[in-house]
């Protein structure tokens, strides 16, 4: 019996290794097509991602984020981009490699979730489908979003929650899993805290259900352990900012400005009815724009609701997780395409139910189905993603690389981005930001506008990259050395490059 168990464990470990390798292969294949960070694209020209890159780069070169450079995402995101910078200082190849790791871990979590509702062999077959419906969606955007790197955390947390209520409840939860998810929640808190609503109900529903079973001591212990995991993730940043005397900058930039300046939360005059209508309208357009993964979400929600095998608390748990994640992201009023990316994790449930319908068919033609499903999924991702047309853009003709040729003629050039977020010149030319407000953020900061005009008036940087209109004061110290038009779809944007007159 013991020998048999050992053989089974070895076989399972072998199978899991192949599944892990397959998930990484799928992640690499689909990201190569769908993410502008991949080597098939001239560059990733998304200004948000380049802003993260510049913050991470500066962090790795001794600057203190928030104190020396201003941006409003969380420190764990900048740390991740700093690691990417160490891998590849003037390109997004490092980001691409980290994207592969993140998406592979998300796909593995998705595999586990789908296997709760269908056979493991079918769930394995659906991994490329999951990659296609998520990575080709409009909300995936151009690649490298904060939400993308959080997908594996949401994926594994969703699996832990679904598995607990499906297979283990009413037993008390595994405290190791509780602690792990507390750590996940703490990381989310220090990446983009609007996504934290998911973890509020994740722990809350487990606690409530255990209180109802008179397991109040264990429920309380689980809550405290969860909070302990969250607090543990803050310790490195308390030390980092404390040593550099920047705790107040951390609070001001990441917490206060995001709540009171970036979000409309608390400033809207909408009543409850109007707010519900606004949120319903947001959800409607999200479904229209991201049908590839919202169709599986709707299928999963519907199938679980009417499933006789699923108990009432499993259904409430899934609906509550979706609702609180959605509300946390959108109730503040801000809405950009990539904000809804965390909702992708719920597509796994729908794909699992679809897989259950296909189980009998898969058993009969698994070997044939495998390559067909993979290549059809990859072709679908190529067709549905908005990014592949950018592959046709040559580096030589792209405005960033034309400007790079100009600034690279100087030794240790300095740069300011005016009237735009980081357009990517800091990255492709490997320039270190030297000004606190090194770019124009989309946030109502009067001191930022004043500071940037002062930089220009003082000739603080050797070069200035401007999108669209520029102030007349710029001509006192700078002359135009480049003008390029960038076209994407029906939108044309003019960029100007100014050089300081010596």
C-alpha positions as CSV (number, residue, x, y, z in Angstrom):
1,X,0.0,0.0,0.0
2,X,2.8,2.4,0.9
3,X,4.7,1.6,-2.3
4,X,1.5,2.2,-4.2
5,X,1.0,5.6,-2.5
6,X,4.6,6.6,-3.3
7,X,4.1,5.7,-7.0
8,X,0.9,7.8,-7.1
9,X,2.7,10.7,-5.5
10,X,5.5,10.5,-8.0
11,X,3.0,10.3,-10.9
12,X,1.1,13.3,-9.6
13,X,4.3,15.3,-9.2
14,X,5.3,14.4,-12.7
15,X,1.8,15.4,-14.1
16,X,1.9,18.7,-12.2
17,X,5.4,19.6,-13.6
18,X,4.0,19.1,-17.1
19,X,0.9,21.2,-16.3
20,X,3.2,24.0,-14.9
21,X,5.4,23.9,-18.0
22,X,2.3,23.9,-20.2
23,X,0.9,27.0,-18.4
24,X,4.2,28.8,-18.9
25,X,4.2,27.9,-22.6
26,X,0.7,29.1,-23.1
27,X,1.4,32.3,-21.2
28,X,4.5,33.0,-23.3
29,X,2.7,32.2,-26.6
30,X,-0.4,34.4,-25.9
31,X,1.6,37.3,-24.4
32,X,3.9,37.3,-27.4
33,X,0.8,38.1,-29.4
34,X,-1.3,40.2,-27.0
35,X,1.2,42.3,-25.0
36,X,3.2,45.2,-26.5
37,X,6.0,44.3,-24.1
38,X,6.9,41.3,-26.3
39,X,9.7,41.2,-28.7
40,X,7.4,41.2,-31.7
41,X,6.5,44.9,-31.0
42,X,8.9,47.9,-31.5
43,X,8.2,48.9,-27.9
44,X,5.5,49.2,-25.3
45,X,4.4,52.8,-25.8
46,X,1.8,52.8,-23.1
47,X,2.4,55.9,-21.0
48,X,1.2,54.3,-17.7
49,X,3.6,51.3,-18.1
50,X,6.5,53.6,-19.0
51,X,5.7,55.7,-15.9
52,X,6.0,52.6,-13.7
53,X,9.2,51.7,-15.4
54,X,10.7,55.1,-14.7
55,X,9.7,54.9,-11.1
56,X,11.1,51.4,-10.7
57,X,14.3,52.4,-12.5
58,X,14.8,55.4,-10.3
59,X,14.1,53.3,-7.2
60,X,16.9,50.9,-8.2
61,X,19.3,53.8,-8.7
62,X,18.8,55.3,-5.2
63,X,15.9,57.7,-5.6
64,X,13.1,57.5,-3.1
65,X,9.7,57.0,-4.7
66,X,7.1,59.6,-3.8
67,X,9.7,61.9,-2.1
68,X,12.0,62.4,-5.1
69,X,9.6,61.3,-7.9
70,X,5.8,61.7,-8.0
71,X,3.4,59.0,-9.2
72,X,0.3,57.5,-7.5
73,X,0.5,53.7,-7.8
74,X,1.7,51.5,-4.9
75,X,5.3,50.6,-4.1
76,X,5.1,46.9,-4.8
77,X,4.3,47.7,-8.4
78,X,7.4,50.0,-8.7
79,X,9.5,47.3,-7.1
80,X,8.4,44.8,-9.7
81,X,9.2,47.2,-12.5
82,X,12.5,47.9,-10.8
83,X,13.3,44.2,-11.1
84,X,12.3,44.4,-14.8
85,X,14.7,47.3,-15.3
86,X,17.6,45.3,-13.9
87,X,16.8,42.6,-16.4
88,X,16.6,45.0,-19.4
89,X,17.4,48.7,-18.7
90,X,16.1,50.2,-22.0
91,X,13.3,47.8,-23.1
92,X,10.3,46.0,-21.8
93,X,11.8,42.5,-22.2
94,X,12.2,42.3,-18.4
95,X,8.5,43.3,-18.0
96,X,7.6,40.7,-20.6
97,X,9.3,38.0,-18.7
98,X,7.6,39.0,-15.5
99,X,4.3,39.1,-17.3
100,X,4.8,35.5,-18.4
101,X,5.4,34.4,-14.8
102,X,2.3,36.3,-13.6
103,X,0.0,35.0,-16.3
104,X,1.3,31.4,-16.0
105,X,0.5,31.5,-12.3
106,X,-3.0,32.9,-13.1
107,X,-3.6,30.1,-15.7
108,X,-2.6,27.5,-13.1
109,X,-5.1,29.0,-10.7
110,X,-7.6,29.0,-13.5
111,X,-6.9,25.3,-14.1
112,X,-7.5,24.5,-10.5
113,X,-10.8,26.4,-10.5
114,X,-12.0,24.8,-13.7
115,X,-11.1,21.4,-12.4
116,X,-13.6,21.9,-9.5
117,X,-16.4,21.7,-12.1
118,X,-15.0,19.5,-14.9
119,X,-12.4,16.7,-15.3
120,X,-8.8,17.7,-14.9
121,X,-8.1,16.6,-18.5
122,X,-10.8,19.0,-19.8
123,X,-9.5,21.8,-17.5
124,X,-6.1,21.4,-19.0
125,X,-7.5,21.6,-22.4
126,X,-9.2,24.9,-21.5
127,X,-6.0,26.7,-20.3
128,X,-5.4,28.1,-23.9
129,X,-9.1,29.2,-24.0
130,X,-8.8,31.0,-20.7
131,X,-5.7,32.7,-22.0
132,X,-7.4,33.8,-25.2
133,X,-10.6,35.2,-23.6
134,X,-8.6,37.2,-21.1
135,X,-5.5,38.4,-22.8
136,X,-7.2,39.4,-26.0
137,X,-9.9,41.5,-24.3
138,X,-10.0,45.2,-24.5
139,X,-9.4,45.6,-20.8
140,X,-6.1,43.8,-21.1
141,X,-5.0,46.9,-22.9
142,X,-1.4,47.2,-24.0
143,X,0.3,45.0,-21.4
144,X,2.1,45.7,-18.1
145,X,-0.9,47.1,-16.1
146,X,-0.9,46.9,-12.3
147,X,-4.1,44.8,-12.6
148,X,-2.3,42.3,-14.8
149,X,0.3,41.5,-12.2
150,X,-2.4,41.1,-9.6
151,X,-4.3,38.5,-11.6
152,X,-2.4,35.4,-10.1
153,X,-3.2,36.7,-6.6
154,X,-6.9,37.0,-7.4
155,X,-6.9,33.7,-9.2
156,X,-5.5,31.7,-6.4
157,X,-7.6,33.5,-3.8
158,X,-10.7,32.7,-5.8
159,X,-9.7,29.1,-6.0
160,X,-9.0,28.9,-2.2
161,X,-12.5,30.4,-1.5
162,X,-14.4,28.2,-4.0
163,X,-12.5,25.1,-2.9
164,X,-13.2,25.8,0.8
165,X,-16.9,26.1,0.5
166,X,-17.2,23.3,-2.1
167,X,-15.0,20.7,-0.5
168,X,-14.2,21.6,3.2
169,X,-16.9,23.7,4.8
170,X,-18.2,23.4,7.6
171,X,-14.7,22.5,8.8
172,X,-12.7,25.5,10.0
173,X,-10.5,27.0,7.3
174,X,-6.8,26.1,7.0
175,X,-4.9,28.8,8.8
176,X,-2.0,28.6,6.4
177,X,-4.3,29.5,3.5
178,X,-5.8,32.3,5.6
179,X,-2.3,33.7,6.3
180,X,-1.3,33.4,2.6
181,X,-4.4,35.3,1.4
182,X,-3.8,38.0,4.0
183,X,-0.4,38.4,2.4
184,X,-2.0,38.6,-1.0
185,X,-4.4,41.3,0.3
186,X,-1.5,43.3,1.7
187,X,0.3,43.2,-1.6
188,X,-2.9,44.3,-3.4
189,X,-3.2,47.1,-0.8
190,X,0.2,48.4,-1.8
191,X,-0.3,48.0,-5.5
192,X,-3.8,49.5,-6.1
193,X,-6.0,49.5,-3.0
194,X,-9.3,50.0,-5.0
195,X,-9.1,46.3,-5.7
196,X,-9.2,45.4,-2.0
197,X,-13.0,44.9,-1.9
198,X,-12.5,41.3,-3.1
199,X,-10.5,40.5,0.0
200,X,-12.9,42.3,2.4
201,X,-15.6,39.8,1.5
202,X,-13.2,36.9,1.0
203,X,-12.3,36.9,4.7
204,X,-15.6,38.3,5.8
205,X,-17.7,35.5,4.3
206,X,-15.5,32.8,5.7
207,X,-15.7,34.5,9.2
208,X,-19.5,34.9,9.0
209,X,-20.1,31.3,7.9
210,X,-17.9,30.0,10.8
211,X,-19.6,32.2,13.3
212,X,-22.9,30.7,12.3
213,X,-21.4,27.2,13.1
214,X,-20.4,28.4,16.6
215,X,-16.7,28.3,15.5
216,X,-16.4,31.9,16.8
217,X,-12.9,31.4,18.3
218,X,-11.5,29.9,15.2
219,X,-13.3,32.5,13.0
220,X,-11.8,35.3,15.2
221,X,-8.3,33.7,15.0
222,X,-8.6,33.4,11.2
223,X,-9.5,37.1,11.0
224,X,-6.6,38.2,13.1
225,X,-4.2,36.0,11.2
226,X,-5.5,37.4,7.9
227,X,-4.9,41.0,9.2
228,X,-1.5,39.8,10.4
229,X,-0.6,38.7,6.9
230,X,-1.7,42.1,5.5
231,X,0.4,44.0,8.1
232,X,3.4,41.8,7.4
233,X,3.5,43.2,3.8
234,X,3.6,46.8,5.2
235,X,6.8,46.2,7.3
236,X,9.3,46.5,4.4
237,X,7.8,49.8,3.3
238,X,7.6,51.2,6.8
239,X,11.3,50.5,7.1
240,X,12.1,51.8,3.6
241,X,10.2,55.0,3.9
242,X,11.1,55.4,7.6
243,X,14.8,55.2,6.9
244,X,14.5,57.8,4.2
245,X,12.2,60.1,6.1
246,X,9.5,59.7,3.6
247,X,6.5,58.2,5.5
248,X,4.5,61.4,5.0
249,X,5.3,61.4,1.2
250,X,4.1,57.8,1.0
251,X,0.8,58.7,2.7
252,X,0.4,62.0,0.7
253,X,1.0,60.5,-2.7
254,X,-0.5,57.1,-2.5
255,X,-3.3,57.5,0.0
256,X,-4.5,61.1,0.3
257,X,-4.1,62.2,-3.3
258,X,-5.7,59.1,-4.7
259,X,-8.7,59.3,-2.4
260,X,-9.3,63.0,-2.4
261,X,-7.9,64.2,-5.8
262,X,-8.0,61.3,-8.2
263,X,-11.3,59.6,-7.3
264,X,-14.7,61.2,-7.3
265,X,-15.6,59.3,-4.1
266,X,-17.3,61.5,-1.6
267,X,-17.6,64.5,-4.1
268,X,-20.4,63.2,-6.2
269,X,-23.9,64.6,-5.6
270,X,-25.5,61.4,-6.9
271,X,-28.1,59.8,-4.8
272,X,-28.3,56.0,-4.2
273,X,-30.6,55.5,-7.1
274,X,-28.4,57.5,-9.5
275,X,-25.2,55.7,-8.2
276,X,-26.8,52.3,-8.8
277,X,-27.8,53.4,-12.3
278,X,-24.3,54.7,-13.0
279,X,-22.7,51.5,-11.9
280,X,-25.2,49.4,-13.9
281,X,-24.3,51.4,-17.0
282,X,-20.6,50.9,-16.3
283,X,-21.2,47.1,-16.0
284,X,-23.3,47.1,-19.2
285,X,-20.5,48.7,-21.3
286,X,-17.9,46.5,-19.7
287,X,-19.8,43.5,-20.9
288,X,-20.1,44.9,-24.4
289,X,-16.4,45.9,-24.6
290,X,-15.1,42.7,-23.0
291,X,-17.6,40.1,-24.2
292,X,-14.8,37.5,-24.6
293,X,-14.5,37.0,-20.8
294,X,-17.8,38.4,-19.7
295,X,-19.8,35.7,-21.6
296,X,-18.0,32.9,-19.5
297,X,-18.6,35.0,-16.4
298,X,-22.3,35.2,-17.1
299,X,-22.5,31.5,-18.0
300,X,-20.7,30.6,-14.8
301,X,-22.9,32.8,-12.6
302,X,-26.0,31.4,-14.2
303,X,-24.9,27.8,-14.1
304,X,-23.9,28.0,-10.5
305,X,-27.2,29.7,-9.5
306,X,-29.2,26.8,-11.0
307,X,-26.8,24.0,-10.1
308,X,-28.3,21.4,-7.8
309,X,-24.9,20.2,-6.8
310,X,-23.8,23.6,-5.4
311,X,-25.1,24.7,-2.0
312,X,-26.6,28.1,-1.3
313,X,-23.5,29.5,0.4
314,X,-21.3,28.6,-2.6
315,X,-23.6,30.7,-4.7
316,X,-23.7,33.6,-2.3
317,X,-19.9,33.5,-2.0
318,X,-19.2,33.7,-5.7
319,X,-21.7,36.5,-6.2
320,X,-20.5,38.5,-3.3
321,X,-16.8,38.2,-4.4
322,X,-17.7,39.6,-7.8
323,X,-19.9,42.3,-6.4
324,X,-17.4,43.6,-3.9
325,X,-14.5,43.5,-6.4
326,X,-16.6,45.4,-8.9
327,X,-17.8,48.0,-6.3
328,X,-14.3,48.5,-5.0
329,X,-13.0,49.3,-8.4
330,X,-15.8,51.5,-9.8
331,X,-17.7,53.1,-7.0
332,X,-15.2,55.9,-6.8
333,X,-16.3,57.1,-10.2
334,X,-13.0,56.6,-12.2
335,X,-13.2,54.3,-15.2
336,X,-10.5,53.3,-17.7
337,X,-10.5,50.2,-19.9
338,X,-8.0,48.2,-17.9
339,X,-9.7,48.8,-14.5
340,X,-11.9,45.8,-15.0
341,X,-9.1,43.3,-15.6
342,X,-9.4,41.7,-12.2
343,X,-12.9,40.6,-13.0
344,X,-11.3,38.2,-15.6
345,X,-10.8,35.6,-12.8
346,X,-14.5,34.9,-12.7
347,X,-14.5,33.6,-16.3
348,X,-12.8,30.4,-14.9
349,X,-16.1,29.3,-13.3
350,X,-18.0,29.6,-16.6
351,X,-15.3,27.8,-18.5
352,X,-15.4,25.0,-15.8
353,X,-19.1,24.5,-16.4
354,X,-18.6,24.5,-20.2
355,X,-15.9,21.9,-19.6
356,X,-18.3,19.7,-17.7
357,X,-20.5,19.6,-20.8
358,X,-17.5,18.7,-22.9
359,X,-16.1,16.0,-20.6
360,X,-17.5,13.0,-22.5
361,X,-16.4,14.4,-25.9
362,X,-12.9,15.2,-24.5
363,X,-12.4,11.6,-23.3
364,X,-13.0,10.4,-26.8
365,X,-10.8,12.7,-28.8
366,X,-8.4,14.3,-26.4
367,X,-5.2,13.9,-28.4
368,X,-6.8,15.4,-31.5
369,X,-8.6,18.2,-29.6
370,X,-5.5,19.5,-27.8
371,X,-3.6,21.1,-30.7
372,X,-6.8,22.2,-32.4
373,X,-8.0,24.0,-29.3
374,X,-4.6,25.6,-28.8
375,X,-4.2,27.0,-32.3
376,X,-7.8,28.1,-32.6
377,X,-7.5,29.9,-29.3
378,X,-4.2,31.6,-30.4
379,X,-5.8,32.6,-33.7
380,X,-8.8,34.0,-31.8
381,X,-6.5,36.0,-29.5
382,X,-4.6,37.4,-32.5
383,X,-7.9,38.4,-34.2
384,X,-9.6,39.8,-31.1
385,X,-6.7,41.7,-29.5
386,X,-6.3,45.4,-30.5
387,X,-2.5,45.2,-30.3
388,X,-1.2,43.1,-33.3
389,X,-1.6,46.0,-35.8
390,X,1.1,47.8,-33.9
391,X,3.6,45.1,-34.8
392,X,3.7,46.6,-38.3
393,X,5.2,49.8,-36.9
394,X,8.9,50.0,-37.6
395,X,11.3,51.3,-35.0
396,X,12.9,53.6,-37.5
397,X,9.7,55.4,-38.3
398,X,8.3,55.6,-34.7
399,X,8.6,59.0,-33.0
400,X,10.2,57.6,-29.8
401,X,13.2,56.2,-31.7
402,X,13.6,59.3,-33.8
403,X,13.8,61.3,-30.6
404,X,16.1,58.8,-29.1
405,X,18.6,59.4,-31.9
406,X,18.6,63.1,-30.9
407,X,18.9,62.8,-27.2
408,X,21.4,60.0,-27.3
409,X,24.0,62.3,-29.0
410,X,24.4,63.9,-25.6
411,X,26.2,62.5,-22.6
412,X,23.9,61.9,-19.6
413,X,20.9,63.8,-21.1
414,X,18.1,64.9,-18.8
415,X,14.5,65.1,-19.7
416,X,11.1,66.5,-18.7
417,X,7.7,65.2,-20.0
418,X,5.3,68.1,-20.2
419,X,1.5,67.8,-20.9
420,X,1.7,64.0,-21.0
421,X,2.5,61.0,-18.9
422,X,5.8,59.2,-19.5
423,X,5.6,58.7,-23.3
424,X,8.5,56.1,-23.3
425,X,11.5,58.3,-24.1
426,X,12.9,57.8,-20.6
427,X,12.8,54.0,-21.3
428,X,14.1,53.7,-24.8
429,X,16.9,56.2,-24.3
430,X,17.6,54.9,-20.8
431,X,17.3,58.4,-19.2
432,X,17.0,58.8,-15.4
433,X,14.3,61.3,-14.3
434,X,15.8,64.2,-12.3
435,X,12.7,66.2,-11.5
436,X,10.1,65.3,-8.9
437,X,7.3,66.0,-11.4
438,X,9.0,64.3,-14.3
439,X,5.8,63.9,-16.1
440,X,2.3,65.4,-16.2
441,X,0.0,63.1,-14.2
442,X,-3.7,62.9,-14.8
443,X,-4.5,64.3,-11.3
444,X,-5.6,67.7,-10.0
445,X,-2.3,68.9,-8.4
446,X,-1.8,72.6,-8.6
447,X,1.7,72.3,-7.3
448,X,2.6,69.9,-10.2
449,X,1.6,72.4,-12.8
450,X,3.5,75.2,-11.0
451,X,6.6,73.1,-10.5
452,X,6.7,72.0,-14.2
453,X,6.5,75.6,-15.4
454,X,9.3,76.5,-13.0
455,X,11.4,73.6,-14.5
456,X,10.9,75.1,-17.9
457,X,11.6,78.7,-16.9
458,X,14.8,77.6,-15.1
459,X,15.9,75.3,-17.9
460,X,16.2,72.5,-15.4
461,X,16.5,69.7,-18.0
462,X,18.4,69.5,-21.2
463,X,15.4,68.2,-23.2
464,X,11.6,68.6,-22.9
465,X,9.1,66.2,-24.6
466,X,5.7,67.9,-25.1
467,X,2.5,66.4,-26.3
468,X,0.2,68.9,-28.0
469,X,0.2,72.4,-26.8
470,X,3.2,73.9,-25.1
471,X,3.7,77.1,-23.0
472,X,5.3,80.1,-24.7
473,X,7.8,80.4,-21.9
474,X,9.5,77.3,-23.3
475,X,11.0,79.4,-26.1
476,X,13.0,81.5,-23.7
477,X,15.4,78.6,-23.0
478,X,14.7,75.9,-25.5
479,X,14.5,75.4,-29.3
480,X,12.5,72.8,-31.1
481,X,14.7,69.9,-32.4
482,X,12.0,67.4,-33.3
483,X,8.3,67.2,-34.2
484,X,6.6,63.9,-34.9
485,X,3.0,62.8,-35.4
486,X,1.9,59.5,-33.8
487,X,-1.2,57.9,-35.2
488,X,-3.2,55.1,-33.5
489,X,-6.6,54.3,-35.0
490,X,-8.3,57.6,-35.8
491,X,-6.3,59.5,-33.2
492,X,-3.4,61.7,-34.2
493,X,-1.1,63.1,-31.5
494,X,1.7,65.6,-32.1
495,X,4.9,65.3,-30.0
496,X,7.6,68.0,-29.8
497,X,11.1,67.6,-28.6
498,X,12.8,70.8,-27.3
499,X,16.5,71.1,-26.5
500,X,18.0,73.7,-24.1
501,X,19.9,76.5,-25.7
502,X,23.4,76.7,-24.3
